[in-house]
Amino acid sequence: MSFTIESRYIRPIISEFLTNKMVFIGGPRQVGKTTCSLTFLSPSSPSHRGYLNWDVIESQKKIKSGQIPPEPIIILDEIHKFKNWRNLVKGFYDQNKEFQKFIVTGSARLDHYRRGGDSLLGRYRYLRLHPLSIGELKISNLEDQNQLLKLGGFPEPFLNGTEKEWRLWQKERIYRLVNDDIRSLENLREYSSIELLAESLIVRVGSPLSVYSLSQELQFNFRTIESWIKILEQVYYCFRISPFGAPKIRAVKKEKKLYLWDWSSCSHKGARFENMVASHLLKYCHFLEDSQGHSMELRYLRDTDKREVDFVVVKNGKALFAVECKTGESSLSKNVSYFMQRTDVPFFYQVHLGTKDYVVGPKARVLPFNTFCQEEQIP
């Protein structure tokens, strides 16, 4: 497998958008945002004077005083931690856009923390950088796929390739996310409780999430737990998907399922595989939305009798395809057959970790997950 961390899948899109806009790059901590951005500098090093990191005191002074280096490309890293960052960046861009390009990166949702209103509207494009995936790594064999399933798609643990490095990375990840990212953005009292919540969500991956049961378990009220989950979503720890309301079934309407940006956190293999598939599909949705402007949604099928198909990809309001996950090479799920007859979803895939590949009538196919990623061009 030949892969270099400098050649991330969104790099060509960044180049295209930089011609007439600022580019904002969001994504979870340690997903590779800074490394990808630095490839636009020569040399591509954090010591380059075009790279300004808000977490570095010297860079803070330059940013606050407006002393932007005379470089053709400026990278502003983690600047969203500054209260009035949007107005500051607007000033930099409006004054220097004729001779400077700006890349802004952050491990929280740059389109969410709008401290200064919507002053940047029309001046930037927002791209979300996801963990490494089968398509990006060009994985075509089971050994590499299983390695990705086990170690996750974050570059540091995956590229190190050892369980020891993965364990050490995991050990500090949630702590740093809560005590660095969330603490810099939210004025809260119960940071240790948010850390407990983050750990509690791991065992709930792939199931309809009951905020009420979490509030009972952690002994905080419903609104507090819901607000904490939203914060964890904003810093790219987890994401939720809603049910797909097909008209001819008694679909559930409110129950959301939760997944993690780091699927390797799941100890159960079935949940980990389902989460990896969810992450790949969300990456596909975000890529089409951010690069081409389509309205994309990742949803799931479930009716009131608890029949379920794991995922439905929706483009501009219409279902593209549905995906069911099975770790083994089992026959087509009865739930897939049921929803094939009662929904307008045009095609159903049942993906697995084996090698069997066959069609089941005109609307369904059972196939390996890496084959699915190649054929549907999941980045």
GUVOVEX-815478 format. One record per atom (N, C-alpha, C): x, y, z; residue in three letters. Coordinates in pm, whole numbers, padded with zeros to 5 digits, always signed. Atoms other than C-alpha are relative to their C-alpha. Layout:
N
XYZALA...
***
This chain:
379
+00084-00120+00000MET+00000+00000+00000MET+00088+00124+00000MET-00080-00122+00009SER+00161+00326-00115SER-00090+00120+00030SER+00079-00117-00038PHE+00029+00636+00060PHE+00090+00097+00073PHE-00071-00105-00073THR+00175+00965+00175THR-00103+00094+00060THR+00097-00082-00072ILE-00004+01178+00432ILE-00016+00138-00064ILE+00007-00132+00064GLU+00073+01489+00222GLU-00100+00004-00115GLU+00087+00002+00119SER-00156+01374-00063SER-00144-00034+00038SER+00135+00028-00044ARG-00494+01390+00108ARG-00102+00028-00110ARG+00100-00001+00107TYR-00811+01355-00099TYR-00061+00137-00026TYR+00061-00132+00022ILE-00932+01714-00050ILE+00100+00102-00055ILE-00100-00098+00042ARG-00606+01875-00163ARG-00033+00064-00136ARG+00035-00065+00128PRO-00716+01927-00529PRO-00117+00098+00015PRO+00114-00090-00021ILE-01040+02086-00404ILE+00047+00128+00068ILE-00055-00119-00065ILE-00845+02321-00177ILE+00064+00090-00106ILE-00067-00078+00107SER-00634+02429-00478SER-00102+00073-00087SER+00103-00061+00085GLU-00947+02493-00685GLU-00068+00117+00070GLU+00074-00104-00072PHE-01127+02695-00418PHE+00087+00119+00035PHE-00089-00110-00039LEU-00819+02902-00325LEU+00014+00107-00108LEU-00016-00099+00107THR-00832+03077-00661THR-00082+00126+00025THR+00082-00120-00024ASN-01109+03309-00543ASN-00068+00005+00136ASN+00061+00000-00133LYS-01202+03221-00183LYS+00104-00036+00104LYS-00071+00064-00109MET-01060+03149+00157MET-00049-00144+00010MET+00041+00137-00023VAL-01068+02780+00245VAL+00007-00030+00148VAL+00005+00046-00138PHE-01179+02662+00588PHE+00004-00153-00001PHE-00011+00145-00010ILE-01079+02307+00680ILE-00034-00041+00143ILE+00039+00050-00130GLY-01263+02144+00969GLY+00020-00150+00007GLY-00016+00143-00018GLY-01229+01799+01115GLY+00053-00031+00138GLY-00042+00035-00136PRO-01137+01608+01429PRO+00148+00025+00025PRO-00139-00013-00043ARG-00817+01658+01621ARG+00083-00115-00057ARG-00099+00096+00048GLN-00517+01478+01464GLN-00044-00077-00125GLN+00043+00068+00122VAL-00696+01392+01138VAL+00090+00035-00120VAL-00094-00036+00107GLY-00427+01567+00929GLY-00024+00136-00063GLY+00033-00131+00058LYS-00563+01919+00871LYS+00125+00087-00018LYS-00119-00084+00007THR-00237+02097+00951THR+00099-00054-00103THR-00094+00060+00095THR-00021+01852+00754THR-00044+00023-00144THR+00053-00025+00135CYS-00248+01884+00451CYS+00019+00146-00040CYS-00012-00143+00029SER-00246+02265+00474SER+00144+00040-00027SER-00140-00038+00013LEU+00131+02286+00511LEU+00058-00037-00136LEU-00051+00037+00134THR+00177+02119+00170THR-00013+00115-00099THR+00013-00117+00087PHE+00074+02454+00019PHE+00111+00102+00025PHE-00114-00086-00029LEU+00384+02617+00173LEU+00128-00069-00046LEU-00129+00056+00040SER+00741+02570+00058SER+00113+00073+00075SER+00018+00142-00034PRO+00904+02430+00260PRO-00126-00022+00084PRO+00124+00031-00071SER+00602+02255+00412SER+00031-00035+00145SER-00044+00018-00139SER+00708+02305+00773SER-00074+00097+00091SER+00063-00092-00095PRO+00541+02452+01084PRO+00087+00122+00032PRO-00088-00114-00024SER+00845+02682+01106SER-00011+00106-00111SER+00020-00096+00108HIS+00742+02853+00779HIS-00075+00122+00054HIS+00061-00119-00058ARG+00648+03213+00852ARG-00143+00024-00048ARG+00140-00011+00043GLY+00323+03175+00656GLY-00096-00082+00084GLY+00084+00084-00088TYR+00197+02930+00920TYR-00011+00066+00137TYR+00026-00064-00128LEU+00037+03096+01223LEU-00097-00086+00080LEU+00078+00089-00085ASN-00092+02873+01502ASN-00042+00075+00126ASN+00051-00076-00114TRP-00317+03035+01763TRP+00051-00055+00133TRP-00048+00059-00125ASP-00183+02793+02027ASP+00145+00039+00031ASP-00138-00047-00020VAL+00165+02948+01985VAL-00005+00149+00031VAL+00009-00138-00048ILE+00209+03274+02177ILE+00051+00100-00103ILE-00056-00092+00099GLU+00427+03436+01911GLU-00096+00021-00117GLU+00098-00012+00108SER+00167+03361+01643SER-00121+00081+00045SER+00112-00079-00054GLN-00108+03501+01866GLN+00028+00149-00009GLN-00036-00143+00001LYS+00077+03830+01895LYS-00008+00057-00142LYS+00004-00047+00139LYS+00116+03858+01518LYS-00142+00013-00051LYS+00139-00002+00047ILE-00248+03773+01453ILE-00076+00117+00061ILE+00072-00108-00069LYS-00383+04017+01714LYS+00043+00138-00047LYS-00051-00131+00043SER-00161+04299+01594SER-00015+00022-00150SER+00017-00012+00143GLY-00242+04230+01230GLY+00128-00009-00080GLY-00129+00010+00068GLN+00122+04159+01143GLN+00009-00132-00077GLN+00002+00119+00083ILE+00056+03903+00872ILE+00123-00001-00090ILE-00122+00004+00082PRO+00379+03789+00700PRO-00032+00018-00149PRO+00023-00023+00143PRO+00414+03888+00331PRO+00024-00125-00083PRO-00009+00126+00071GLU+00366+03535+00201GLU-00123-00018-00088GLU+00116+00016+00089PRO+00138+03432-00090PRO-00111-00084+00061PRO+00101+00082-00069ILE-00040+03173+00129ILE+00022+00009+00149ILE-00003-00009-00146ILE-00123+03220+00496ILE-00090-00109+00058ILE+00079+00102-00070ILE-00240+02934+00719ILE-00026+00048+00142ILE+00040-00039-00136LEU-00433+03030+01033LEU-00057-00124+00068LEU+00034+00128-00063ASP-00448+02723+01256ASP-00060+00022+00138ASP+00069-00005-00130GLU-00694+02689+01548GLU-00038+00143+00042GLU+00032-00139-00033ILE-00780+03060+01527ILE-00141+00015+00056ILE+00137-00008-00051HIS-01144+02983+01612HIS-00005+00005+00153HIS-00005-00009-00146LYS-01032+02970+01977LYS+00001+00145+00048LYS+00006-00142-00030PHE-01014+03350+01962PHE-00144+00048-00016PHE+00142-00036-00006LYS-01350+03506+02048LYS-00048+00071-00126LYS+00044-00081+00115ASN-01366+03754+01758ASN+00072-00038-00128ASN-00084+00044+00111TRP-01184+03544+01501TRP-00062+00029-00135TRP+00063-00015+00131ARG-01439+03582+01224ARG+00019+00143-00055ARG-00020-00138+00045ASN-01419+03962+01208ASN+00147+00026-00029ASN-00143-00017+00024LEU-01040+03944+01233LEU+00040-00058-00135LEU-00032+00065+00127VAL-01013+03700+00943VAL-00061+00076-00117VAL+00064-00081+00105LYS-01261+03909+00741LYS+00087+00121-00036LYS-00086-00115+00025GLY-01030+04207+00782GLY+00125-00038-00077GLY-00120+00047+00072PHE-00723+04011+00672PHE-00032-00026-00147PHE+00035+00040+00136TYR-00902+03876+00367TYR-00036+00122-00086TYR+00043-00116+00079ASP-01066+04202+00253ASP+00117+00092-00034ASP-00113-00089+00023GLN-00740+04392+00285GLN+00105-00061-00093GLN-00114+00063+00068ASN-00504+04135+00132ASN-00037-00101-00109ASN+00043+00108+00089LYS-00710+03911-00099LYS+00058+00009-00140LYS-00055-00014+00134GLU-00552+04050-00414GLU+00137-00066-00014GLU-00136+00057+00010PHE-00209+03911-00326PHE+00026-00111+00101PHE-00019+00108-00097GLN-00263+03654-00046GLN-00120-00095+00000GLN+00103+00102-00016LYS-00457+03329-00010LYS+00000-00045+00145LYS+00011+00036-00140PHE-00587+03213+00327PHE-00062-00139+00017PHE+00055+00129-00043ILE-00639+02864+00469ILE-00020+00007+00151ILE+00033-00004-00143VAL-00812+02845+00808VAL-00037-00141+00044VAL+00028+00136-00046THR-00811+02517+01000THR-00043+00001+00146THR+00043+00009-00138GLY-00973+02406+01323GLY-00062-00134+00033GLY+00055+00128-00044SER-01074+02100+01525SER-00138+00014+00061SER+00141-00017-00031ALA-01418+02242+01595ALA-00068+00049-00126ALA+00073-00037+00120ARG-01690+02323+01345ARG+00013+00150-00026ARG-00023-00141+00029LEU-01572+02649+01191LEU-00125+00070-00048LEU+00125-00061+00045ASP-01919+02703+01047ASP-00102+00009+00114ASP+00093-00004-00112HIS-02077+02667+01393HIS+00032+00115+00096HIS-00036-00101-00100TYR-01883+02898+01622TYR+00009+00137-00065TYR+00007-00129+00069ARG-01995+03223+01467ARG-00010+00112+00102ARG-00001-00099-00109ARG-01892+03458+01745ARG-00032+00140-00051ARG+00020-00135+00052GLY-01908+03762+01519GLY-00110+00008-00103GLY+00105+00001+00100GLY-02224+03685+01326GLY+00047-00068-00127GLY-00032+00067+00126ASP-02214+03579+00962ASP+00079+00092-00091ASP-00074-00103+00074SER-01959+03837+00855SER+00084-00055-00114SER-00085+00058+00103LEU-01765+03593+00637LEU-00079-00060-00116LEU+00083+00060+00103LEU-02056+03488+00419LEU+00047+00041-00140LEU-00041-00025+00137GLY-01948+03453+00055GLY+00149+00013-00020GLY-00145-00018+00011ARG-01577+03478+00135ARG+00078-00131+00011ARG-00074+00124-00023TYR-01492+03114+00204TYR-00077-00122-00047TYR+00058+00132+00022ARG-01553+02751+00118ARG+00042-00088+00117ARG-00025+00083-00117TYR-01578+02498+00398TYR+00015-00146-00041TYR-00026+00140+00031LEU-01424+02151+00361LEU+00022-00077+00130LEU-00018+00086-00118ARG-01443+01868+00615ARG+00096-00113-00034ARG-00100+00105+00021LEU-01140+01641+00636LEU-00031-00119+00089LEU+00034+00123-00071HIS-01218+01282+00733HIS+00122-00088+00022HIS-00108+00098-00015PRO-00998+00999+00859PRO+00028-00076-00129PRO-00037+00084+00114LEU-00820+00772+00613LEU-00104-00108-00021LEU+00105+00095+00034SER-01047+00528+00433SER+00051-00098-00105SER-00038+00100+00100ILE-01040+00231+00198ILE+00027+00065-00135ILE-00018-00066+00129GLY-01082+00454-00108GLY+00124+00087-00004GLY-00115-00090-00002GLU-00821+00708-00005GLU+00132-00078+00005GLU-00120+00082-00011LEU-00570+00436+00083LEU+00015-00099-00115LEU+00002+00095+00113LYS-00662+00234-00229LYS+00020-00144+00047LYS-00010+00135-00056ILE-00704-00081-00020ILE-00079-00098-00085ILE+00067+00100+00083SER-00788-00390-00224SER+00014-00141+00057SER-00016+00134-00058ASN-00696-00679+00008ASN-00052-00002+00143ASN+00062+00016-00131LEU-00844-00815+00331LEU+00095+00035+00114LEU-00096-00028-00107GLU-00525-00778+00535GLU+00005+00149+00033GLU-00004-00145-00022ASP-00504-00401+00487ASP-00135+00052+00051ASP+00132-00040-00047GLN-00881-00366+00533GLN-00017-00031+00148GLN+00011+00037-00142ASN-00866-00551+00867ASN+00088+00088+00087ASN-00088-00092-00073GLN-00575-00330+00974GLN-00069+00134+00019GLN+00074-00126-00010LEU-00784-00022+00901LEU-00116-00012+00098LEU+00111+00024-00094LEU-01079-00171+01090LEU+00050-00001+00143LEU-00052+00015-00136LYS-00862-00246+01393LYS+00061+00128+00055LYS-00074-00116-00048LEU-00649+00068+01414LEU-00070+00133-00027LEU+00071-00123+00030GLY-00895+00323+01275GLY+00070+00079-00109GLY-00049-00076+00113GLY-00838+00589+01011GLY+00077+00126+00034GLY-00080-00117-00035PHE-00654+00856+01209PHE+00146-00029-00037PHE-00130+00030+00059PRO-00312+00890+01044PRO+00106-00052+00097PRO-00110+00038-00089GLU-00084+00861+01347GLU-00006-00148+00042GLU+00001+00141-00039PRO-00201+00524+01487PRO-00002-00095-00118PRO+00007+00092+00114PHE-00279+00373+01146PHE+00135-00014-00068PHE-00126+00006+00072LEU+00051+00464+00980LEU+00113-00056+00086LEU-00097+00067-00087ASN+00250+00356+01286ASN-00018-00151-00006ASN+00028+00140+00030GLY+00077+00023+01237GLY+00014-00099+00113GLY-00013+00093-00111THR+00114-00122+01587THR-00110+00025+00103THR+00103-00014-00103GLU-00143-00189+01857GLU+00052+00079+00120GLU-00057-00077-00111LYS+00095-00042+02116LYS-00017+00149-00024LYS+00015-00141+00031GLU+00100+00296+01942GLU-00146+00040+00000GLU+00144-00029-00001TRP-00278+00277+01893TRP-00051+00016+00143TRP+00045-00008-00140ARG-00332+00213+02267ARG+00048+00130+00065ARG-00054-00123-00058LEU-00105+00503+02366LEU-00073+00122-00054LEU+00073-00112+00063TRP-00281+00734+02119TRP-00141+00010+00057TRP+00136+00002-00053GLN-00626+00627+02242GLN-00005+00052+00143GLN+00000-00032-00142LYS-00530+00676+02605LYS-00013+00150+00026LYS+00003-00144-00024GLU-00482+01050+02571GLU-00102+00075-00085GLU+00083-00071+00098ARG-00729+01129+02291ARG-00120+00071+00064ARG+00119-00061-00057ILE-01051+01187+02487ILE+00038+00108+00100ILE-00043-00100-00097TYR-00867+01370+02763TYR+00038+00131-00069TYR-00043-00120+00071ARG-00707+01610+02516ARG-00117+00068-00071ARG+00115-00057+00069LEU-01031+01656+02323LEU-00083+00084+00098LEU+00082-00071-00100VAL-01219+01757+02642VAL+00077+00117+00059VAL-00074-00101-00075ASN-00944+01952+02816ASN+00072+00102-00087ASN-00059-00099+00090ASP-00794+02124+02511ASP-00107+00063-00089ASP+00095-00053+00098ASP-01065+02158+02244ASP-00125+00058+00063ASP+00127-00047-00058ILE-01384+02183+02448ILE+00024+00112+00101ILE-00027-00103-00100ARG-01230+02385+02731ARG+00030+00135-00064ARG-00033-00127+00067SER-01108+02647+02481SER-00121+00063-00067SER+00116-00049+00074LEU-01456+02683+02327LEU-00125+00019+00086LEU+00122-00002-00081GLU-01713+02629+02601GLU+00034+00030+00145GLU-00018-00034-00141ASN-01742+02780+02950ASN-00090-00092+00083ASN+00077+00101-00073LEU-01855+02473+03145LEU+00066-00029+00134LEU-00055+00041-00130ARG-01809+02331+03493ARG+00037-00148+00003ARG-00009+00144-00013GLU-01838+01957+03438GLU+00081-00065-00112GLU-00081+00058+00107TYR-01550+01874+03204TYR+00024-00149+00021TYR-00023+00142-00027SER-01484+01542+03377SER-00124-00082-00033SER+00124+00071+00032SER-01850+01446+03329SER-00019-00013-00151SER+00004+00012+00146ILE-01829+01520+02955ILE+00092-00112-00045ILE-00091+00110+00032GLU-01532+01284+02946GLU-00067-00134+00027GLU+00075+00123-00031LEU-01749+01017+03114LEU-00107-00026-00105LEU+00103+00015+00104LEU-02026+01083+02862LEU+00063-00052-00129LEU-00067+00045+00122ALA-01782+01043+02572ALA+00031-00149+00006ALA-00029+00142-00016GLU-01677+00705+02709GLU-00128-00084+00001GLU+00127+00072-00005SER-02041+00603+02770SER-00061-00017-00139SER+00057+00007+00134LEU-02130+00671+02405LEU+00059-00115-00081LEU-00068+00103+00078ILE-01884+00408+02282ILE-00084-00128-00008ILE+00077+00124-00003VAL-02108+00117+02388VAL-00138+00016-00063VAL+00130-00026+00061ARG-02410+00280+02223ARG+00008+00020-00151ARG-00018-00017+00144VAL-02269+00292+01870VAL-00093-00094-00076VAL+00085+00079+00088GLY-02518+00176+01606GLY-00139-00027+00050GLY+00133+00022-00056SER-02821+00170+01835SER-00073+00134+00011SER+00074-00124-00024PRO-03102+00425+01863PRO+00039+00057+00136PRO-00058-00060-00120LEU-02967+00668+02121LEU-00110+00057+00090LEU+00093-00052-00099SER-03173+00732+02434SER+00072+00099+00089SER-00061-00103-00083VAL-03066+01062+02585VAL-00052-00011+00143VAL+00059+00016-00133TYR-03303+00990+02873TYR+00077-00103+00082TYR-00073+00103-00076SER-03121+00669+02970SER+00141+00048+00036SER-00130-00057-00033LEU-02788+00853+02951LEU-00011+00098+00117LEU+00018-00096-00110SER-02923+01125+03179SER-00020-00072+00133SER+00018+00080-00121GLN-03031+00858+03428GLN+00132-00061+00045GLN-00126+00065-00032GLU-02696+00683+03412GLU+00102+00097+00058GLU-00101-00097-00042LEU-02484+00997+03452LEU-00052+00099+00104LEU+00065-00083-00102GLN-02733+01171+03685GLN+00011+00150-00031GLN+00018-00137+00043PHE-02769+01490+03487PHE-00131+00008-00076PHE+00130-00009+00066ASN-03088+01627+03337ASN+00012-00016-00152ASN+00006+00029+00144PHE-03196+01558+02979PHE+00063+00111-00082PHE-00050-00112+00080ARG-03116+01906+02847ARG+00151+00012+00009ARG-00145-00008-00017THR-02765+01899+02990THR+00071-00104-00085THR-00062+00107+00078ILE-02682+01563+02833ILE-00012+00028-00149ILE+00019-00032+00142GLU-02829+01670+02498GLU+00096+00110-00043GLU-00091-00110+00036SER-02624+01991+02503SER+00145-00049-00005SER-00136+00055+00000TRP-02307+01794+02585TRP+00024-00085-00125TRP-00015+00080+00123ILE-02369+01552+02297ILE+00021+00093-00119ILE-00017-00095+00111LYS-02404+01851+02063LYS+00140+00059+00000LYS-00137-00050-00007ILE-02071+01986+02188ILE+00097-00105-00053ILE-00086+00108+00049LEU-01909+01646+02122LEU-00013-00015-00152LEU+00016-00001+00146GLU-02055+01661+01770GLU+00077+00116-00062GLU-00064-00120+00054GLN-01916+02011+01719GLN+00152-00012-00003GLN-00145+00020+00001VAL-01563+01898+01803VAL+00035-00133-00069VAL-00023+00119+00084TYR-01596+01594+01573TYR+00039-00124+00081TYR-00019+00126-00073TYR-01604+01325+01839TYR-00101-00104-00048TYR+00106+00092+00040CYS-01934+01172+01727CYS-00094+00069-00098CYS+00104-00056+00086PHE-02219+01218+01480PHE-00124-00088+00012PHE+00127+00074-00006ARG-02586+01116+01472ARG-00068+00004-00136ARG+00077+00004+00124ILE-02804+01011+01181ILE-00147-00025+00032ILE+00144+00009-00021SER-03182+01035+01155SER-00063-00109-00086SER+00067+00101+00083PRO-03432+00779+01020PRO-00048+00057-00133PRO+00050-00036+00133PHE-03539+00784+00656PHE-00150-00028-00003PHE+00146+00013-00010GLY-03913+00846+00641GLY-00065-00044-00130GLY+00066+00052+00121ALA-04025+00625+00353ALA-00151-00002+00020ALA+00145-00018-00019PRO-04400+00685+00293PRO-00079-00129+00017PRO+00079+00123-00001LYS-04510+00319+00259LYS+00034-00093+00117LYS-00029+00080-00118ILE-04368+00193+00587ILE-00030+00084+00124ILE+00021-00070-00127ARG-04438+00280+00949ARG+00138+00030+00060ARG-00138-00031-00039ALA-04098+00440+00990ALA+00003+00073+00133ALA-00021-00081-00119VAL-03971+00565+01322VAL+00041+00139-00046VAL-00019-00137+00046LYS-03940+00941+01313LYS+00106+00077+00078LYS-00085-00085-00083LYS-03728+01071+01601LYS+00128-00069+00048LYS-00114+00070-00058GLU-03482+00801+01709GLU+00124+00016-00088GLU-00125-00016+00074LYS-03129+00892+01602LYS+00100-00107+00043LYS-00109+00092-00032LYS-02836+00652+01582LYS+00130+00079+00008LYS-00125-00072-00025LEU-02493+00757+01702LEU+00120-00082-00044LEU-00126+00062+00040TYR-02149+00682+01560TYR+00116+00092+00039TYR-00120-00073-00039LEU-01792+00791+01640LEU+00085+00031-00123LEU-00095-00029+00107TRP-01539+00961+01415TRP+00118-00097+00004TRP-00105+00101-00012ASP-01289+00707+01547ASP-00065-00135+00026ASP+00070+00128-00016TRP-01445+00366+01482TRP+00082-00102+00078TRP-00082+00098-00070SER-01150+00185+01639SER-00025+00000+00151SER+00034-00003-00142SER-01281+00290+01982SER-00097-00111+00039SER+00100+00105-00028CYS-01555+00024+01953CYS+00070-00133+00025CYS-00065+00127-00032SER-01449-00299+02122SER-00065-00118-00071SER+00072+00110+00067HIS-01717-00519+01958HIS+00021+00011-00151HIS-00036-00004+00141LYS-01620-00613+01603LYS-00117+00042-00089LYS+00116-00036+00080GLY-01975-00584+01465GLY-00029+00149+00004GLY+00023-00144-00013ALA-02021-00233+01603ALA+00110+00080-00067ALA-00113-00070+00062ARG-01674-00134+01485ARG-00014+00000-00152ARG+00017+00006+00145PHE-01745-00252+01131PHE-00113+00091-00046PHE+00112-00088+00036GLU-02083-00077+01120GLU+00041+00145+00009GLU-00047-00137-00015ASN-01918+00240+01248ASN+00096+00039-00112ASN-00092-00029+00110MET-01643+00214+00985MET-00078+00026-00129MET+00083-00022+00119VAL-01908+00184+00712VAL-00069+00135+00009VAL+00065-00130-00020ALA-02096+00481+00859ALA+00096+00114-00029ALA-00100-00106+00020SER-01777+00688+00857SER+00035+00016-00148SER-00028-00006+00143HIS-01701+00599+00495HIS-00115+00068-00076HIS+00116-00059+00068LEU-02055+00692+00386LEU-00015+00148+00034LEU+00005-00141-00036LEU-02047+01018+00580LEU+00108+00078-00075LEU-00107-00063+00077LYS-01715+01100+00413LYS-00044+00024-00144LYS+00054-00011+00136TYR-01879+01037+00076TYR-00101+00115-00008TYR+00102-00107-00001CYS-02172+01265+00165CYS+00064+00138+00015CYS-00064-00130-00023HIS-01952+01545+00297HIS+00084+00044-00120HIS-00082-00035+00115PHE-01721+01527-00004PHE-00086+00056-00113PHE+00089-00049+00107LEU-02008+01567-00254LEU-00063+00133+00038LEU+00062-00124-00045GLU-02166+01840-00043GLU+00100+00115-00003GLU-00099-00107-00012ASP-01847+02040+00020ASP+00063+00036-00134ASP-00071-00026+00124SER-01693+02004-00327SER-00091+00035-00117SER+00089-00019+00113GLN-01997+02005-00556GLN-00132+00071+00033GLN+00118-00075-00040GLY-02274+02172-00355GLY-00129-00079+00007GLY+00121+00081-00014HIS-02518+01880-00349HIS-00046-00002+00146HIS+00055+00019-00134SER-02748+01844-00049SER+00003-00149+00032SER-00020+00141-00030MET-02639+01514+00106MET-00040-00031+00145MET+00035+00046-00135GLU-02773+01319+00403GLU+00031-00148+00013GLU-00014+00141-00035LEU-02683+00993+00570LEU-00109-00034+00100LEU+00112+00038-00085ARG-02987+00824+00720ARG-00004-00152+00017ARG+00017+00145-00013TYR-03110+00478+00819TYR-00147-00035-00009TYR+00137+00049+00011LEU-03422+00267+00766LEU-00037-00080+00124LEU+00049+00076-00115ARG-03620+00144+01066ARG-00150+00023+00012ARG+00145-00018-00020ASP-03990+00077+01118ASP-00037-00030+00144ASP+00045+00016-00138THR-04199+00049+01432THR+00004-00145+00047THR-00017+00141-00037ASP-04161-00331+01424ASP+00147-00038+00012ASP-00144+00014-00023LYS-03782-00283+01461LYS+00074-00070-00115LYS-00076+00042+00118ARG-03693-00399+01110ARG+00089+00116-00042ARG-00095-00108+00024GLU-03386-00206+01007GLU+00100-00036-00110GLU-00115+00004+00089VAL-03137-00145+00728VAL+00090+00115+00044VAL-00090-00089-00073ASP-02828+00031+00856ASP+00008+00142-00056ASP-00025-00134+00056PHE-02787+00322+00611PHE-00075+00023-00131PHE+00052-00046+00129VAL-02952+00518+00331VAL+00074+00130-00034VAL-00065-00123+00047VAL-02756+00777+00132VAL-00101+00078-00084VAL+00101-00084+00064VAL-02980+01064+00023VAL+00069+00120-00067VAL-00058-00110+00076LYS-02883+01314-00249LYS-00110+00089-00055LYS+00100-00098+00044ASN-03089+01628-00308ASN-00143-00050+00024ASN+00133+00043-00041GLY-03385+01474-00128GLY-00042-00138-00048GLY+00037+00132+00054LYS-03382+01137-00312LYS+00103-00105+00043LYS-00090+00107-00042ALA-03240+00808-00192ALA+00084-00048-00118ALA-00090+00056+00102LEU-02935+00693-00391LEU+00011-00151+00014LEU-00013+00143-00027PHE-02881+00355-00228PHE-00003-00022+00151PHE-00002+00039-00141ALA-02905+00169+00102ALA+00111-00101+00021ALA-00111+00090-00033VAL-02633-00028+00280VAL-00030-00071+00132VAL+00012+00083-00120GLU-02664-00315+00528GLU+00136-00061+00029GLU-00132+00049-00040CYS-02357-00432+00724CYS-00011-00137+00066CYS-00011+00132-00063LYS-02273-00792+00811LYS+00149-00036+00005LYS-00141+00037-00008THR-01934-00905+00940THR+00026-00130-00076THR-00016+00126+00071GLY-01991-01252+00791GLY-00063+00002-00138GLY+00050+00009+00137GLU-02076-01363+00438GLU-00137-00068-00001GLU+00133+00061-00011SER-02439-01435+00519SER-00084+00033-00122SER+00092-00026+00111SER-02727-01447+00272SER-00069+00134+00021SER+00064-00131-00007LEU-02930-01137+00197LEU-00094+00009+00119LEU+00082-00021-00118SER-03095-01000+00509SER-00149+00007-00036SER+00145-00008+00020LYS-03472-01044+00540LYS-00048+00144+00005LYS+00040-00141-00008ASN-03494-00677+00633ASN+00027+00073-00131ASN-00027-00060+00131VAL-03331-00579+00305VAL-00110-00039-00098VAL+00107+00046+00090SER-03585-00792+00115SER-00131+00071+00029SER+00124-00067-00040TYR-03869-00634+00311TYR-00003+00144-00050TYR-00002-00141+00039PHE-03763-00274+00247PHE+00016+00019-00151PHE-00009-00007+00146MET-03680-00345-00118MET-00138+00009-00062MET+00135+00005+00055GLN-04049-00412-00176GLN-00085+00119+00041GLN+00088-00102-00057ARG-04182-00121+00026ARG+00057+00141-00001ARG-00057-00135+00011THR-03953+00175-00044THR+00042+00027-00143THR-00047-00037+00134ASP-03837+00365-00349ASP+00152+00013-00005ASP-00146+00003+00005VAL-03470+00318-00261VAL+00040-00084-00120VAL-00022+00071+00127PRO-03331+00218-00603PRO+00091-00122+00009PRO-00090+00114-00006PHE-03060-00023-00488PHE+00047-00023+00144PHE-00044+00039-00134PHE-02950-00212-00175PHE+00131-00079-00010PHE-00126+00073-00012TYR-02597-00325-00092TYR+00005-00065+00139TYR-00033+00062-00128GLN-02514-00577+00179GLN+00150-00026-00001GLN-00146+00006+00002VAL-02145-00534+00260VAL+00050-00086+00116VAL-00056+00090-00101HIS-01925-00775+00454HIS+00152+00003-00005HIS-00146+00002-00011LEU-01564-00849+00549LEU+00064-00119-00070LEU-00051+00117+00069GLY-01527-01158+00329GLY+00031+00027-00145GLY-00037-00009+00141THR-01482-01224-00041THR-00116-00026-00096THR+00111+00036+00089LYS-01822-01338-00178LYS-00063+00125-00062LYS+00058-00112+00073ASP-01980-01113-00441ASP-00104-00056-00097ASP+00105+00050+00089TYR-02318-01186-00603TYR-00121+00093+00008TYR+00121-00081+00005VAL-02640-01014-00706VAL-00119-00083+00046VAL+00124+00064-00042VAL-02984-01090-00566VAL-00114+00077-00068VAL+00102-00072+00074GLY-03237-00983-00827GLY+00054+00130-00054GLY-00043-00124+00065PRO-03229-00644-00997PRO+00035+00113+00095PRO-00017-00114-00090LYS-03207-00431-00681LYS+00092-00026+00118LYS-00084+00027-00118ALA-02963-00598-00441ALA+00128-00073-00039ALA-00129+00065+00022ARG-02605-00714-00422ARG+00069-00023+00135ARG-00082+00034-00117VAL-02399-00888-00152VAL+00145+00002-00046VAL-00136-00018+00049LEU-02031-00791-00179LEU+00095+00042+00111LEU-00099-00047-00097PRO-01706-00720+00008PRO-00004+00152+00013PRO+00007-00144-00023PHE-01687-00376+00163PHE+00102+00075-00085PHE-00100-00074+00081ASN-01365-00281-00020ASN-00041+00006-00147ASN+00051-00005+00137THR-01528-00372-00354THR-00108+00107-00013THR+00104-00103-00002PHE-01827-00155-00267PHE+00062+00140-00005PHE-00063-00131-00003CYS-01598+00140-00189CYS+00061+00036-00135CYS-00060-00025+00132GLN-01418+00104-00523GLN-00107+00032-00104GLN+00101-00015+00107GLU-01734+00076-00733GLU-00086+00123+00020GLU+00079-00120-00024GLU-01926+00356-00564GLU+00088+00124+00015GLU-00098-00111-00006GLN-01609+00572-00558GLN-00012+00077+00131GLN-00001-00062-00133ILE-01618+00636-00183ILE+00141+00049+00025ILE-00138-00054-00012PRO-01318+00868-00127PRO+00072-00050+00125PRO
***
